Amino acid sequence: MDLNNLIDGRTIAAQLLAELGGRIAALKARGVQPGLAFVRVGEDPASKVYVGRKEKACADLGIFSETHVLAEAISEAELLALLERLNADSRLHGVLVQAPLPKHIRQEVVYATVRPNKDVDGFHPVNVGKLMLGDESGFQPCTPAGIRELLRRSSVNTQGAEVVVLGRGNIVGKPMAAMLCQKSAHANATVTICHSGTRDIAAHCRRADILIAAMGVPEFVKADMVKPGAVVIDVGVNRVSDATAKTGTRLVGDVAFAAVQPVAGRITPNPGGVGPMTIAMLMQNTVRAAELAAK
């Protein structure tokens, strides 16, 4: 039983951010400071935390950032008008609209309004299409791109591997599957997507060499669902009740970590696994957007 099997997202993210330092310095030597705008609608507590972490990452790296906080009741037209202003601002190389959005605002319209060359979240239809085609000139969504980088830098071989992705969301599940099935380095896997309509999910999980849990169901993956020696990546962030916690709640992933860790060959902790990589990939996309704009 190997309990030194953690895939440390914090350490790998720190390596990636250190590598970006040189690229940012090279841009600044040419008079270009990478710039990123955050747009947050409403006062969702998790969104505040996530944007705050991204702001800090920008400050630490020397990336210019600005945050626009809009009222929950703002109209879709007003939000789109702001995005068009940010699209036109030459100081900004990336524009990120923090999810979730209020129900009266169509998410797909918002994502399609941010210009593809500033879409550092990778959600514009042009960038989604490029991902599906295996065209790496587009921007890729940060969480699945971060997971692929975690696997690569942890020397996890995806060539011909059986990968099971739990969840078919547009932010993680679908793009993750698209990335790992491409005929390219650090991909070329056989990918199965499981979801709420899948029969006998446990059987699918048990044949996975790499299991990626992104369902949003607290501690869904149990030890008996994991093939011994499999690589387990936990994307979930779920708040559950806990009378022993000061706040009355605690955060857990989609994997029952304590039970699964002894079975897994490699596993991401939660927190400290996928989360830091998501932010690091956002920074990388922003730097790349600035480099492309400066050409």
HELIX and SHEET records of a PDB file:
HELIX    1   1 GLY A    9  ALA A   29  1                                  21    
HELIX    2   2 PRO A   45  LEU A   61  1                                  17    
HELIX    3   3 GLU A   76  ALA A   88  1                                  13    
HELIX    4   4 GLN A  107  THR A  113  1                                   7    
HELIX    5   5 PRO A  116  LYS A  118  5                                   3    
HELIX    6   6 PRO A  125  LEU A  133  1                                   9    
HELIX    7   7 CYS A  142  ARG A  153  1                                  12    
HELIX    8   8 GLY A  173  LEU A  180  1                                   8    
HELIX    9   9 ILE A  201  ARG A  206  1                                   6    
HELIX   10  10 ALA A  223  MET A  225  5                                   3    
HELIX   11  11 PHE A  257  VAL A  260  1                                   4    
HELIX   12  12 VAL A  274  ALA A  293  1                                  20    
SHEET    1   A 3 PHE A  64  LEU A  70  0                                        
SHEET    2   A 3 GLY A  35  VAL A  41  1                                        
SHEET    3   A 3 GLY A  94  VAL A  97  1                                        
SHEET    1   B 5 THR A 190  CYS A 194  0                                        
SHEET    2   B 5 GLU A 162  LEU A 166  1                                        
SHEET    3   B 5 ILE A 210  ALA A 213  1                                        
SHEET    4   B 5 VAL A 231  ASP A 234  1                                        
SHEET    5   B 5 ARG A 266  ILE A 267  1                                        
SHEET    1   C 2 ASN A 238  SER A 241  0                                        
SHEET    2   C 2 THR A 249  VAL A 252 -1                                        
END                                                                             
